[in-house]
Amino acid sequence: MVCATIKKGVECPFMTNRGCSYNGGICHEIVEQCNGCDRSAEFSSRWYCTAYPDPSLKWKNGNCNFASHVKASSTASKTKINPLKASKRGNR
């Protein structure tokens, strides 16, 4: 349904006929880590996340999975490959 509380005119999965069903009945403002994200939008002269109603919970255990401005670091280390063994594997 379309939000009728803070994000007026935006589709919201928490909106019901009786109002906002999210904890507290309203969306929470973005936190400092959300600055620069493409999913933040200004409603009623305040900034809110368009993907999640409480951004502070997404940043509680590390990076937010919706954050468009955070790049995931590669955890796989590059190991040196023996060229002789690599050429033998390529001939199989």
NORHUZI-V194303 format. One record per pair of residues at least 12 apart in sequence whose C-alpha atoms are under 6 Angstrom apart, sorted by the first residue. I is the first residue (numbers start at 0). GAP is how many residues later the second one is. If there is no record, write none. Layout:
I/GAP
I/GAP
This chain:
0/14
2/12
26/26
27/25
27/26
28/18
28/19
29/18
29/25
36/30
36/31
36/32
37/30
